[in-house]
Structures are given as C-alpha cells and as structure tokens.
Amino acid sequence: MESFFLCVNAVLPIFLTMSAGLLAQKAGWIKESDVPRMNAVTFKAFMPIMCFYNIYVSDLSNTIRLKALLFGVIAVLTYYALSLCYAMRFVKDNAQRGVVVQGLYRSNYVILGLPFVSGLVGPEALGVASILGAVIVPIFNALAVITLEAFHNASGEGEAHRLSPWKLAIDVLKNPLIIGSAAGLIVLFSGIRLPVPLETCLRDMGRVASPMMLFLLGASFRIANIRTHKAQLFAVCLGRLIIIPALVLPVAALMGFRGAEFVSFIAMCGSSTAAASYTMAQQMGGDAALAGDIVVITSALCSFSLFLWAFLFRLLGMY
C-alpha cells in the first residue's frame, strides 16, 4: 500500500493539472487561440529556466552516469528504428508515416517526465532527469526533422534534397531547452554561484514551467476528429505507452540501473507523445490532424500507464 500511494501521489497531480486546463477550456476561460501563444512563452522562457536551475542545483556526486546516458541514447535510437519499420510496413500515406513514427518514439519527457520523476523520487532527482533530457531532447528533435522532411519529400510535395545537415544542427542548437540545459551544465561544472536574489528568481520562474505546460496541454484537448484515425491512434497508443516501456525497462533493470536513473527511463519511454510533435507536423507537411489526436489521446492515457509502470517497478525494488 505504501508503494501504491507513492505512485498515486506522483501521477495524480499530473492528471489533475491537465484536468484543470480542460475545465478552463470548457468554461471559456481560455480560448483555443490563446494556447499556442501561452505555449510559446512557456517553452521559450519558463522551461529553459527550469532546465537550467535543475542542473545548476544538482549535486555532482549524484549526477547521472555516462553508462546511463549511453543507454538512454541507444534505447531511443532502437525504438526509433522499430517505429520506422512499423510505419514503412503498415502505414501507406507518407503524410501519416512521419507523424506515426514521431508519435511512437518522441515522448513528452520534459513536460510530463520531469514532474513524474520529482513526484516519485523527490526534487533532488531533477538534476539527473534534466541532464538526461539535455542529451535525448536534441536527438528527439533531430530525428523528427529528418523523418518528417524525408516523408514530405517522398510524397512529392517537398523540395528534393532540402534537408541540410548544417541547418539541422543549427535548429537543434537553437532549441531553448538545449540552451538552458547547456548553460546549466557550464555553470555547474565551472563552480560559479549566482547571487541569492537571482537564484530565487530563477527557482520561482522554473517552478512555473511544468504546471503551466500540463495546464495548457489539458486546455488543448479536442476530441472532434478521433474517429477518423482510430486504427493509427490505437497502434501509436499501444506502442508508445505499453510496448516501448515493456522493451526498454526490463533491460534497464537487468543492467543495474536504480533510483533516479531508472525512474528517468520510465519517464523517457513511458510518457505521452511530445506536444511539440503537432506543431512540427503542421509546419513540415505531415498529417497535423493525426498528430494532434495522438498528442491528445496519449496524454489522456499516460497518467494510467505511467502509474502502472511506476507501481510495478516499485514493487520490484527498482527505486
């Protein structure tokens, strides 16, 4: 029962915050047109500060090991390859192929994963989770650009050979989360200490990020077109929330990962599809309606699946 309530206390706030956003939308307090603008402010301001502060206050003796970082990278690349194989075999429309691949491999690690890790193993573990995020988020972004661009070109609608490795690298480096995480690592390893008023300001602004993004995720829920994409939605939800964690987490356990590292892997492979995948699909010629439905449904279901994975591995003593 102690394990049960620990997992409930970690997952329930995520579900309730998203529900509050949905209620605000239904009550008319927040309009559909408000969400993208508020998302942009949170993504460009509050979330980089959160990543910076979580790393800045990390204890170097408890930071994530290189072995764990390598495992995270290999795991992401492996289930990306499996997602690509599935889409090539079972999805016929190129506009949907890139969206399905992105829906399967690209998790909402920063928005959902970090509060999940904090709830399970405490705020002191956020440094471990943030450093892992600083490594895997650029990989998520780069693979998304490559995949959507490749299928857009394959459909005959894109410009052939438009994808430039230099432009891709610049786009990844310009990501606000990467900038915030990189700045945090520089300050952490240099031993620089910021003035107390600035530390307090950064701490308070960083605390806004996760609840705001969860709230806006709830406010963005739209159920209208879900019946159109039933088959693809079922496949993506099953793969993203059940199959991928079932493949990755037992291997992580066998390799000896425990505590904050293991919980970060639950968040990495068990969170819903990244909210940014909808915007990217819209901008790069993917099926934006399907991308939006994937974000909505996986976000609604992941509170339950994350609870089940957390509870199972808590009983097995992984954290």
C-alpha positions as a LaTeX table, in Angstrom:
\begin{tabular}{lrrr}
\hline
Residue & $x$ (\AA) & $y$ (\AA) & $z$ (\AA) \\
\hline
Met1 & 0.00 & 0.00 & 0.00 \\
Glu2 & 2.92 & 2.36 & 0.64 \\
Ser3 & 4.13 & 1.77 & $-2.93$ \\
Phe4 & 0.60 & 2.24 & $-4.25$ \\
Phe5 & 0.15 & 5.62 & $-2.59$ \\
Leu6 & 3.64 & 6.76 & $-3.57$ \\
Cys7 & 2.77 & 6.15 & $-7.24$ \\
Val8 & $-0.67$ & 7.74 & $-6.89$ \\
Asn9 & 0.87 & 10.84 & $-5.34$ \\
Ala10 & 3.35 & 11.09 & $-8.23$ \\
Val11 & 0.86 & 10.64 & $-11.08$ \\
Leu12 & $-2.37$ & 12.16 & $-9.74$ \\
Pro13 & $-1.10$ & 15.79 & $-9.69$ \\
Ile14 & $-0.23$ & 15.46 & $-13.40$ \\
Phe15 & $-3.73$ & 14.20 & $-14.19$ \\
Leu16 & $-5.42$ & 16.86 & $-12.03$ \\
Thr17 & $-3.40$ & 19.73 & $-13.55$ \\
Met18 & $-4.31$ & 18.60 & $-17.07$ \\
Ser19 & $-7.95$ & 18.25 & $-15.98$ \\
Ala20 & $-7.88$ & 21.82 & $-14.66$ \\
Gly21 & $-6.77$ & 23.02 & $-18.10$ \\
Leu22 & $-9.58$ & 21.06 & $-19.75$ \\
Leu23 & $-12.14$ & 22.55 & $-17.35$ \\
Ala24 & $-10.81$ & 26.05 & $-18.04$ \\
Gln25 & $-11.26$ & 25.43 & $-21.75$ \\
Lys26 & $-14.82$ & 24.13 & $-21.28$ \\
Ala27 & $-15.69$ & 27.11 & $-19.07$ \\
Gly28 & $-14.42$ & 29.51 & $-21.74$ \\
Trp29 & $-11.70$ & 30.99 & $-19.53$ \\
Ile30 & $-9.04$ & 30.08 & $-22.09$ \\
Lys31 & $-9.66$ & 30.11 & $-25.83$ \\
Glu32 & $-8.17$ & 27.80 & $-28.44$ \\
Ser33 & $-6.25$ & 30.75 & $-29.92$ \\
Asp34 & $-4.69$ & 31.51 & $-26.50$ \\
Val35 & $-2.99$ & 28.12 & $-26.13$ \\
Pro36 & $-0.29$ & 28.42 & $-28.86$ \\
Arg37 & 0.80 & 31.87 & $-27.61$ \\
Met38 & 0.95 & 30.75 & $-23.98$ \\
Asn39 & 2.75 & 27.57 & $-25.01$ \\
Ala40 & 5.34 & 29.62 & $-26.88$ \\
Val41 & 6.04 & 31.82 & $-23.85$ \\
Thr42 & 6.34 & 28.82 & $-21.55$ \\
Phe43 & 8.56 & 26.92 & $-23.98$ \\
Lys44 & 10.89 & 29.85 & $-24.68$ \\
Ala45 & 11.07 & 31.36 & $-21.18$ \\
Phe46 & 9.98 & 29.19 & $-18.26$ \\
Met47 & 11.12 & 25.76 & $-19.48$ \\
Pro48 & 14.74 & 26.74 & $-20.32$ \\
Ile49 & 14.98 & 28.37 & $-16.89$ \\
Met50 & 13.61 & 25.19 & $-15.29$ \\
Cys51 & 16.22 & 23.06 & $-17.11$ \\
Phe52 & 18.99 & 25.49 & $-16.15$ \\
Tyr53 & 18.00 & 25.63 & $-12.47$ \\
Asn54 & 17.51 & 21.87 & $-12.07$ \\
Ile55 & 21.03 & 21.26 & $-13.37$ \\
Tyr56 & 22.53 & 24.25 & $-11.52$ \\
Val57 & 21.42 & 22.95 & $-8.12$ \\
Ser58 & 22.45 & 19.34 & $-8.84$ \\
Asp59 & 24.88 & 17.57 & $-6.55$ \\
Leu60 & 27.80 & 16.43 & $-8.73$ \\
Ser61 & 28.18 & 13.33 & $-6.57$ \\
Asn62 & 24.63 & 12.27 & $-7.56$ \\
Thr63 & 24.59 & 13.20 & $-11.25$ \\
Ile64 & 23.69 & 10.67 & $-13.91$ \\
Arg65 & 26.43 & 8.27 & $-15.02$ \\
Leu66 & 27.82 & 8.09 & $-18.55$ \\
Lys67 & 26.58 & 4.49 & $-18.72$ \\
Ala68 & 23.01 & 5.69 & $-18.16$ \\
Leu69 & 23.32 & 8.43 & $-20.78$ \\
Leu70 & 24.62 & 5.91 & $-23.34$ \\
Phe71 & 21.81 & 3.51 & $-22.50$ \\
Gly72 & 19.23 & 6.29 & $-22.98$ \\
Val73 & 20.66 & 7.22 & $-26.38$ \\
Ile74 & 20.83 & 3.60 & $-27.59$ \\
Ala75 & 17.28 & 2.93 & $-26.34$ \\
Val76 & 15.88 & 5.96 & $-28.19$ \\
Leu77 & 17.67 & 5.06 & $-31.43$ \\
Thr78 & 16.49 & 1.44 & $-31.14$ \\
Tyr79 & 12.81 & 2.16 & $-30.69$ \\
Tyr80 & 13.02 & 4.89 & $-33.31$ \\
Ala81 & 14.25 & 2.25 & $-35.78$ \\
Leu82 & 11.43 & $-0.11$ & $-34.75$ \\
Ser83 & 8.89 & 2.73 & $-35.16$ \\
Leu84 & 10.23 & 3.48 & $-38.63$ \\
Cys85 & 9.96 & $-0.19$ & $-39.63$ \\
Tyr86 & 6.35 & $-0.31$ & $-38.40$ \\
Ala87 & 5.37 & 2.84 & $-40.32$ \\
Met88 & 7.01 & 1.66 & $-43.54$ \\
Arg89 & 5.23 & $-1.70$ & $-43.31$ \\
Phe90 & 1.74 & $-0.77$ & $-42.12$ \\
Val91 & 1.15 & 2.94 & $-42.90$ \\
Lys92 & 0.52 & 3.71 & $-46.56$ \\
Asp93 & 0.23 & 7.52 & $-46.60$ \\
Asn94 & 3.59 & 9.32 & $-46.45$ \\
Ala95 & 2.00 & 12.30 & $-44.67$ \\
Gln96 & 0.92 & 9.91 & $-41.91$ \\
Arg97 & 4.10 & 7.82 & $-41.83$ \\
Gly98 & 6.28 & 10.57 & $-40.37$ \\
Val99 & 3.58 & 11.50 & $-37.86$ \\
Val100 & 3.20 & 7.89 & $-36.68$ \\
Val101 & 6.96 & 7.46 & $-36.30$ \\
Gln102 & 7.15 & 10.68 & $-34.28$ \\
Gly103 & 4.13 & 9.64 & $-32.21$ \\
Leu104 & 5.79 & 6.35 & $-31.29$ \\
Tyr105 & 9.34 & 7.38 & $-30.41$ \\
Arg106 & 9.12 & 11.04 & $-29.29$ \\
Ser107 & 7.99 & 11.28 & $-25.67$ \\
Asn108 & 6.83 & 14.31 & $-23.71$ \\
Tyr109 & 9.84 & 13.86 & $-21.44$ \\
Val110 & 10.31 & 17.45 & $-20.27$ \\
Ile111 & 6.65 & 18.38 & $-19.71$ \\
Leu112 & 5.37 & 15.12 & $-18.22$ \\
Gly113 & 8.56 & 13.28 & $-17.36$ \\
Leu114 & 10.22 & 15.79 & $-15.05$ \\
Pro115 & 7.23 & 16.27 & $-12.70$ \\
Phe116 & 6.79 & 12.48 & $-12.70$ \\
Val117 & 10.41 & 11.93 & $-11.64$ \\
Ser118 & 10.10 & 14.63 & $-8.97$ \\
Gly119 & 6.94 & 13.03 & $-7.61$ \\
Leu120 & 8.44 & 9.55 & $-7.37$ \\
Val121 & 11.96 & 10.17 & $-6.09$ \\
Gly122 & 11.91 & 13.80 & $-4.97$ \\
Pro123 & 13.01 & 17.18 & $-6.38$ \\
Glu124 & 16.65 & 16.35 & $-5.70$ \\
Ala125 & 16.48 & 13.84 & $-8.58$ \\
Leu126 & 15.59 & 16.51 & $-11.13$ \\
Gly127 & 19.25 & 17.19 & $-11.86$ \\
Val128 & 19.68 & 13.59 & $-13.04$ \\
Ala129 & 16.50 & 13.79 & $-15.13$ \\
Ser130 & 17.42 & 17.18 & $-16.60$ \\
Ile131 & 20.88 & 16.04 & $-17.71$ \\
Leu132 & 19.34 & 13.01 & $-19.41$ \\
Gly133 & 16.88 & 15.39 & $-21.07$ \\
Ala134 & 19.73 & 17.59 & $-22.28$ \\
Val135 & 21.04 & 14.57 & $-24.19$ \\
Ile136 & 17.87 & 12.94 & $-25.53$ \\
Val137 & 15.81 & 16.05 & $-26.41$ \\
Pro138 & 18.23 & 17.09 & $-29.18$ \\
Ile139 & 18.05 & 13.53 & $-30.51$ \\
Phe140 & 14.24 & 13.67 & $-30.45$ \\
Asn141 & 14.29 & 16.96 & $-32.34$ \\
Ala142 & 16.86 & 15.92 & $-34.93$ \\
Leu143 & 15.12 & 12.62 & $-35.70$ \\
Ala144 & 11.77 & 14.42 & $-36.02$ \\
Val145 & 13.15 & 16.90 & $-38.55$ \\
Ile146 & 14.84 & 14.17 & $-40.58$ \\
Thr147 & 11.79 & 11.88 & $-40.55$ \\
Leu148 & 9.14 & 14.47 & $-41.42$ \\
Glu149 & 11.33 & 16.02 & $-44.09$ \\
Ala150 & 12.12 & 12.64 & $-45.67$ \\
Phe151 & 8.48 & 11.55 & $-45.90$ \\
His152 & 7.39 & 15.00 & $-47.08$ \\
Asn153 & 9.90 & 14.79 & $-49.93$ \\
Ala154 & 8.85 & 11.19 & $-50.66$ \\
Ser155 & 5.25 & 12.35 & $-51.11$ \\
Gly156 & 6.37 & 14.58 & $-53.99$ \\
Glu157 & 5.26 & 17.76 & $-52.22$ \\
Gly158 & 8.59 & 18.75 & $-50.70$ \\
Glu159 & 11.72 & 20.10 & $-52.31$ \\
Ala160 & 14.19 & 17.34 & $-53.06$ \\
His161 & 17.43 & 17.42 & $-51.03$ \\
Arg162 & 16.16 & 20.37 & $-48.99$ \\
Leu163 & 17.43 & 18.89 & $-45.71$ \\
Ser164 & 20.78 & 20.43 & $-44.80$ \\
Pro165 & 22.89 & 18.87 & $-42.01$ \\
Trp166 & 24.16 & 22.34 & $-41.04$ \\
Lys167 & 20.65 & 23.75 & $-40.84$ \\
Leu168 & 19.57 & 20.74 & $-38.80$ \\
Ala169 & 22.45 & 21.21 & $-36.36$ \\
Ile170 & 21.71 & 24.92 & $-36.02$ \\
Asp171 & 17.98 & 24.27 & $-35.44$ \\
Val172 & 18.79 & 21.75 & $-32.71$ \\
Leu173 & 21.28 & 24.07 & $-31.02$ \\
Lys174 & 18.75 & 26.92 & $-31.10$ \\
Asn175 & 16.23 & 24.86 & $-29.13$ \\
Pro176 & 15.53 & 26.79 & $-25.88$ \\
Leu177 & 15.69 & 23.61 & $-23.79$ \\
Ile178 & 19.14 & 22.81 & $-25.16$ \\
Ile179 & 20.34 & 26.35 & $-24.48$ \\
Gly180 & 19.03 & 26.27 & $-20.90$ \\
Ser181 & 20.49 & 22.82 & $-20.20$ \\
Ala182 & 23.87 & 23.72 & $-21.74$ \\
Ala183 & 24.05 & 26.90 & $-19.66$ \\
Gly184 & 23.22 & 24.91 & $-16.54$ \\
Leu185 & 25.99 & 22.38 & $-17.25$ \\
Ile186 & 28.54 & 25.15 & $-17.85$ \\
Val187 & 27.69 & 26.91 & $-14.60$ \\
Leu188 & 27.54 & 23.63 & $-12.64$ \\
Phe189 & 30.94 & 22.34 & $-13.75$ \\
Ser190 & 32.61 & 25.77 & $-13.51$ \\
Gly191 & 31.57 & 26.05 & $-9.86$ \\
Ile192 & 30.08 & 29.53 & $-10.34$ \\
Arg193 & 27.49 & 30.50 & $-7.71$ \\
Leu194 & 24.84 & 33.04 & $-8.63$ \\
Pro195 & 23.67 & 35.84 & $-6.29$ \\
Val196 & 20.90 & 34.69 & $-3.95$ \\
Pro197 & 18.22 & 37.06 & $-5.39$ \\
Leu198 & 18.94 & 35.76 & $-8.90$ \\
Glu199 & 18.85 & 32.14 & $-7.69$ \\
Thr200 & 15.47 & 32.78 & $-6.06$ \\
Cys201 & 14.11 & 34.41 & $-9.21$ \\
Leu202 & 15.26 & 31.51 & $-11.39$ \\
Arg203 & 13.86 & 28.95 & $-8.95$ \\
Asp204 & 10.44 & 30.60 & $-8.87$ \\
Met205 & 10.26 & 31.07 & $-12.65$ \\
Gly206 & 11.34 & 27.46 & $-13.20$ \\
Arg207 & 8.55 & 26.24 & $-10.94$ \\
Val208 & 6.01 & 27.79 & $-13.30$ \\
Ala209 & 7.05 & 25.63 & $-16.26$ \\
Ser210 & 5.70 & 22.13 & $-15.55$ \\
Pro211 & 2.27 & 23.07 & $-14.15$ \\
Met212 & 1.77 & 25.64 & $-16.91$ \\
Met213 & 2.59 & 23.19 & $-19.71$ \\
Leu214 & 0.38 & 20.49 & $-18.17$ \\
Phe215 & $-2.44$ & 23.01 & $-17.77$ \\
Leu216 & $-2.11$ & 24.11 & $-21.40$ \\
Leu217 & $-1.95$ & 20.51 & $-22.56$ \\
Gly218 & $-5.31$ & 19.93 & $-20.90$ \\
Ala219 & $-6.69$ & 23.14 & $-22.40$ \\
Ser220 & $-5.67$ & 21.99 & $-25.89$ \\
Phe221 & $-7.72$ & 18.76 & $-25.81$ \\
Arg222 & $-10.01$ & 18.43 & $-28.85$ \\
Ile223 & $-11.88$ & 15.18 & $-29.43$ \\
Ala224 & $-13.59$ & 16.02 & $-32.74$ \\
Asn225 & $-11.59$ & 14.02 & $-35.30$ \\
Ile226 & $-10.56$ & 10.98 & $-33.26$ \\
Arg227 & $-12.87$ & 8.50 & $-35.04$ \\
Thr228 & $-11.17$ & 9.27 & $-38.36$ \\
His229 & $-7.83$ & 7.93 & $-37.13$ \\
Lys230 & $-8.92$ & 5.01 & $-34.93$ \\
Ala231 & $-6.50$ & 2.40 & $-36.29$ \\
Gln232 & $-3.41$ & 4.61 & $-36.19$ \\
Leu233 & $-4.30$ & 6.00 & $-32.77$ \\
Phe234 & $-4.72$ & 2.53 & $-31.31$ \\
Ala235 & $-1.36$ & 1.40 & $-32.72$ \\
Val236 & 0.51 & 4.50 & $-31.52$ \\
Cys237 & $-1.02$ & 4.41 & $-28.02$ \\
Leu238 & $-0.22$ & 0.72 & $-27.67$ \\
Gly239 & 3.34 & 1.21 & $-28.88$ \\
Arg240 & 4.13 & 4.47 & $-27.05$ \\
Leu241 & 2.62 & 3.60 & $-23.67$ \\
Ile242 & 2.91 & $-0.19$ & $-23.43$ \\
Ile243 & 5.24 & $-1.88$ & $-25.93$ \\
Ile244 & 8.19 & 0.54 & $-25.82$ \\
Pro245 & 8.35 & 0.63 & $-21.98$ \\
Ala246 & 7.96 & $-3.17$ & $-21.92$ \\
Leu247 & 11.01 & $-3.47$ & $-24.19$ \\
Val248 & 13.25 & $-0.86$ & $-22.54$ \\
Leu249 & 12.58 & $-1.04$ & $-18.79$ \\
Pro250 & 13.37 & $-4.73$ & $-18.17$ \\
Val251 & 16.70 & $-4.24$ & $-19.98$ \\
Ala252 & 17.42 & $-1.17$ & $-17.83$ \\
Ala253 & 16.67 & $-3.20$ & $-14.70$ \\
Leu254 & 18.93 & $-6.06$ & $-15.81$ \\
Met255 & 21.75 & $-3.58$ & $-16.48$ \\
Gly256 & 21.60 & $-2.45$ & $-12.87$ \\
Phe257 & 20.01 & 0.99 & $-13.15$ \\
Arg258 & 18.18 & 2.01 & $-9.99$ \\
Gly259 & 16.70 & 5.07 & $-8.27$ \\
Ala260 & 16.54 & 8.37 & $-10.13$ \\
Glu261 & 18.19 & 6.92 & $-13.24$ \\
Phe262 & 15.63 & 4.13 & $-13.55$ \\
Val263 & 12.67 & 6.45 & $-12.91$ \\
Ser264 & 14.06 & 8.81 & $-15.58$ \\
Phe265 & 13.93 & 5.90 & $-18.03$ \\
Ile266 & 10.28 & 5.26 & $-17.10$ \\
Ala267 & 9.58 & 8.92 & $-17.89$ \\
Met268 & 11.62 & 8.80 & $-21.10$ \\
Cys269 & 9.92 & 5.80 & $-22.68$ \\
Gly270 & 6.52 & 5.83 & $-20.92$ \\
Ser271 & 5.38 & 9.47 & $-21.25$ \\
Ser272 & 2.83 & 10.59 & $-23.84$ \\
Thr273 & 3.83 & 11.83 & $-27.29$ \\
Ala274 & 5.54 & 15.25 & $-27.20$ \\
Ala275 & 3.16 & 18.17 & $-27.60$ \\
Ala276 & 5.67 & 19.82 & $-29.95$ \\
Ser277 & 5.15 & 16.99 & $-32.45$ \\
Tyr278 & 1.83 & 18.55 & $-33.51$ \\
Thr279 & 3.41 & 21.91 & $-34.33$ \\
Met280 & 6.30 & 20.29 & $-36.17$ \\
Ala281 & 3.98 & 18.10 & $-38.26$ \\
Gln282 & 1.91 & 21.16 & $-39.13$ \\
Gln283 & 4.97 & 23.09 & $-40.27$ \\
Met284 & 6.62 & 20.26 & $-42.20$ \\
Gly285 & 3.80 & 18.80 & $-44.29$ \\
Gly286 & 2.73 & 15.93 & $-42.02$ \\
Asp287 & $-0.85$ & 14.97 & $-41.18$ \\
Ala288 & $-1.39$ & 17.62 & $-38.48$ \\
Ala289 & $-4.86$ & 16.37 & $-37.53$ \\
Leu290 & $-3.49$ & 12.89 & $-36.79$ \\
Ala291 & $-0.53$ & 14.39 & $-34.90$ \\
Gly292 & $-2.88$ & 16.44 & $-32.72$ \\
Asp293 & $-5.08$ & 13.43 & $-31.98$ \\
Ile294 & $-2.03$ & 11.37 & $-30.99$ \\
Val295 & $-0.92$ & 14.04 & $-28.50$ \\
Val296 & $-4.42$ & 14.28 & $-27.02$ \\
Ile297 & $-5.07$ & 10.56 & $-26.59$ \\
Thr298 & $-1.61$ & 9.54 & $-25.36$ \\
Ser299 & $-1.68$ & 12.45 & $-22.89$ \\
Ala300 & $-5.07$ & 11.34 & $-21.58$ \\
Leu301 & $-4.00$ & 7.71 & $-21.18$ \\
Cys302 & $-0.43$ & 8.09 & $-19.95$ \\
Ser303 & $-1.45$ & 9.03 & $-16.41$ \\
Phe304 & $-2.82$ & 5.50 & $-16.04$ \\
Ser305 & 0.00 & 3.70 & $-17.87$ \\
Leu306 & 2.71 & 5.65 & $-16.01$ \\
Phe307 & 1.06 & 4.71 & $-12.73$ \\
Leu308 & 1.06 & 1.02 & $-13.68$ \\
Trp309 & 4.73 & 1.04 & $-14.73$ \\
Ala310 & 5.76 & 3.01 & $-11.63$ \\
Phe311 & 3.82 & 0.70 & $-9.32$ \\
Leu312 & 5.16 & $-2.47$ & $-10.94$ \\
Phe313 & 8.80 & $-1.46$ & $-10.70$ \\
Arg314 & 8.35 & $-0.02$ & $-7.22$ \\
Leu315 & 7.19 & $-3.47$ & $-6.11$ \\
Leu316 & 10.27 & $-4.95$ & $-7.80$ \\
Gly317 & 12.52 & $-2.57$ & $-5.84$ \\
Met318 & 13.92 & $-0.59$ & $-8.75$ \\
Tyr319 & 13.69 & 2.73 & $-6.85$ \\
\hline
\end{tabular}
